[in-house]
């Protein structure tokens, strides 16, 4: 429940391109049981998309904004817009 509260910001806490929280019983077959935290399984997969040279996150929207063709949409918002609003991380 505590990880779920972080929502989309969990990826920033874990320093990764993406992260999702699911019910323990819904963990994929390749998920590994944590040796430290009972009731936690972790599954890893390679992020899809291209690596943004500014934030280093892999996303599907790198180059989608012509005025900033090298970076992702989140970085465009931070560089040329109002910036993202984070609550936790």
C-alpha positions in Angstrom: 0.0 0.0 0.0 2.8 2.4 0.8 4.5 1.8 -2.6 1.1 2.3 -4.4 0.8 5.7 -2.7 3.8 6.9 -4.7 2.0 6.3 -8.0 4.0 7.2 -11.1 6.7 8.8 -8.9 7.9 5.3 -7.8 10.1 5.2 -10.8 12.0 8.3 -9.6 12.5 6.7 -6.1 13.8 3.5 -7.7 15.9 5.5 -10.4 14.3 3.6 -13.3 12.4 4.4 -16.4 9.2 2.9 -15.1 7.7 1.0 -12.2 4.3 -0.5 -11.4 2.9 -2.0 -8.2 0.5 -4.9 -8.4 -1.2 -7.3 -6.0 1.2 -10.0 -4.7 -1.0 -12.7 -6.1 -0.9 -11.1 -9.5 2.9 -11.2 -9.8 4.1 -12.6 -13.1 5.6 -16.1 -13.1 9.2 -14.7 -13.5 8.9 -12.5 -10.4 11.5 -13.1 -7.7 10.6 -13.3 -4.0 12.4 -10.7 -1.9 14.9 -12.1 0.5 14.4 -9.1 2.8 10.8 -8.2 2.7 8.1 -10.9 3.2 5.2 -10.4 0.8 7.2 -8.6 -1.9 8.0 -10.0 -5.3 10.0 -8.2 -8.0 9.9 -8.6 -11.7 12.2 -6.7 -14.1 12.0 -6.1 -17.8 13.8 -3.9 -20.3 12.1 -0.6 -20.8 10.7 0.1 -24.2 11.4 3.2 -26.3 14.4 5.4 -26.8 16.8 6.8 -24.1 16.3 10.5 -23.6 19.7 12.1 -23.5 18.5 14.7 -20.9 16.9 12.5 -18.2 18.2 9.1 -19.4 14.7 7.6 -19.1 13.6 5.2 -21.8 10.3 6.5 -23.2 8.2 6.1 -26.3 7.9 9.9 -26.9 11.5 10.9 -27.5 11.5 13.3 -30.5 7.7 13.7 -30.7 8.0 17.5 -30.2 9.6 19.0 -33.3 11.0 22.0 -31.4 12.8 19.7 -29.1 13.4 16.7 -31.3 16.1 15.1 -29.1 14.3 14.9 -25.8 11.2 13.2 -24.3 7.9 14.9 -23.6 8.5 15.1 -19.8 11.8 16.9 -20.5 10.1 19.2 -23.0 7.6 20.2 -20.2 10.5 20.8 -17.8 12.6 22.8 -20.3 10.0 24.8 -22.3 6.8 24.5 -20.2 5.6 24.8 -16.6 7.4 21.7 -15.6 6.2 18.5 -14.0 4.5 18.5 -10.6 5.8 15.9 -8.2 4.4 15.2 -4.8 7.0 12.8 -3.4 10.2 12.4 -5.4 
